[in-house]
């Protein structure tokens, strides 16, 4: 089995006031995947990224990147890691092109104007290369942060809330850019408040709260295990109880007996099949219905449920 590109074991961070930002976190990241870390504000997402990128000193635990222990030889690994921070922290009076080229030099990479041009063009920044960063819109400033993080061609890229504060069009443009990076072999770890972002882009998802990693799983496996189908069936005539011939289905009666509510399935489509079979059973039993409303749970539903369970 291929060695993970990043392996975190027992990672703990306790600040001087006693606040525990990370609590014994174990995590392995596969080469070439997009991994989304979900969690509310203060969950520990940014602290975890800071620990890997050398911005936060862990209290306990080990971090290995590219087979290197970061506590012993962080320089060798750090040069292969890119970070797009959540905050817009850059020299606002610097021209875009010069700022990105300077970031490349910070990691000891030789000057490469052609590569800088390629990065700027890919992010629709080439026409802004001579403009001061302070004059750009919020979304374009965030693109500059991504360009700076890509300037030294990292193998592992961290994106901390990369689309916070940008409009829908820019978000989708960044999604495309991140997918291109993955196709080029870059491993991407992103934190996000937008659950739909993780649902669209991520291969695997981790959920963190109060510094503890609650779950890590393949996105589709998580949906299959925790997802549900819900169907509200409006009846022509009210029922006092669920008929015996429908006892095999997870049904409840609502709305004064004028509605049957089905909650079942596993996110793999089985729930929809059950609902189809249920409607046949209703017809066969002489129970008339006038409407069906079917909804399958999203990753956001699963996230909200997990947050509620861990509260």
C-alpha positions, -999 to +999 in steps of 0.1 A: +000+000+000+013+034-009+025+055+020+002+084+028+014+119+017+005+132+051+001+112+083-010+129+116-009+108+148-021+119+182-020+156+173-029+178+203-027+215+208-034+231+242-029+269+244-015+286+275-049+295+289-058+258+289-080+259+258-076+226+238-078+234+201-068+199+189-075+167+209-056+136+199-063+138+161-053+110+138-055+115+101-040+100+069-042+118+036-038+099+003-017+113-025-037+130-052-070+132-034-092+162-025-100+160+013-125+184+028-124+191+066-158+203+078-166+219+112-181+249+129-161+280+138-135+272+166-136+234+157-098+233+152-096+233+114-072+263+111-051+251+140-046+217+123-035+234+091-012+257+110+004+227+128+012+211+094+025+243+079+047+252+108+026+281+120+015+264+152+037+243+176+018+212+186+016+202+223+018+165+215+017+141+185+036+136+153+032+149+117+048+132+088+047+146+053+062+129+023+077+104+048+095+131+067+089+139+104+082+176+104+095+180+140+130+169+128+132+182+092+104+206+086+123+226+059+125+196+035+088+190+037+076+226+040+090+235+006+066+210-009+035+224+009+014+253-002-011+273+020-039+296+011-047+312+044-082+323+055-072+359+061-061+382+033-026+387+047-003+400+019+014+433+009-015+452-005+007+478-023+027+451-042+018+445-079+002+411-084+029+396-106+058+407-084+041+394-053+036+359-068+071+357-082+085+368-047+066+339-030+083+315-054+117+328-043+108+324-006+108+287-011+142+287-028+128+280-063+146+297-092+129+325-111+106+312-138+086+340-155+069+315-178+056+295-149+044+326-131+026+337-162+010+302-165-003+304-129-017+339-133-034+331-166-050+300-150-065+322-123-076+350-147-050+373-131-026+379-160-044+411-170-040+423-134-003+415-131+009+451-128-020+462-106-016+467-069-033+440-048-052+466-028-071+477-059-085+443-066-119+430-056-122+406-027-125+376-050-095+386-070-074+391-039-083+356-029-071+344-063-038+362-056-034+341-024-040+309-044-014+321-070+011+328-043+005+293-028+010+277-062+041+297-071+066+271-058+046+241-073+037+224-041+027+187-040+003+193-010-019+223-010-040+236+020-070+258+013-084+274+044-119+286+035-108+294-001-141+307-013-152+327+018-167+360+008-166+354-030-197+353-052-212+321-067-195+326-101-160+329-085-167+300-063-175+277-092-144+291-111-122+281-081-138+247-079-127+242-115-092+254-107-089+230-077-101+201-099-074+209-124-048+209-097-059+175-086-057+163-122-021+175-122-013+154-092-016+180-064-031+167-032-056+193-019-069+197+017-096+223+021-117+236+050-150+251+042-182+263+057-200+255+024-212+219+027-221+219-010-185+227-018-174+195-001-202+176-017-192+187-052-154+185-049-141+162-022-132+125-025-132+121+013-147+142+041-136+147+077-158+162+104-142+180+133-157+195+164-141+209+196-107+197+184-118+161+179-121+143+146-156+128+147-155+110+114-134+105+083-148+086+053-151+084+016-179+109+006-200+083-012-196+058+016-206+084+042-237+092+022-245+055+018-241+048+055-257+079+070-279+092+042-317+087+042-347+090+019-378+107+032-412+105+014-444+123+024-474+105+008-507+125+009-536+102+012-571+106-003-587+093+029-572+095+065-559+064+082-561+056+120-531+033+119-505+018+095-522-012+078-507-046+086-497-052+050-474-021+052-457-031+085-424-039+067-419-002+058-407+024+083-439+044+083-455+069+106-489+086+103-491+124+103-514+153+095-545+137+111-540+105+092-539+121+058-502+116+054-478+086+055-442+095+062-415+071+051-379+075+065-355+049+053-330+039+027-293+043+029-284+070+004-276+045-024-310+048-041-326+019-021-349+044-004-364+055-037-370+018-047-387+012-013-410+042-020-418+028-054-426-006-039-446+012-012-469+030-037-476-004-054-485-019-020-508+011-013-526+006-046-528-032-041-543-026-006-569-002-020-554+029-003-556+059-026-530+087-025-530+121-042-494+132-039-458+121-031-430+144-020-395+126-020-363+141-006-329+125-002-306+137+025-275+158+015-241+159+030-253+190+049-281+170+065-255+144+077-232+172+089-260+188+109-270+155+124-234+148+135-230+182+150-262+176+170-251+142+182-217+155+195-231+186+212 
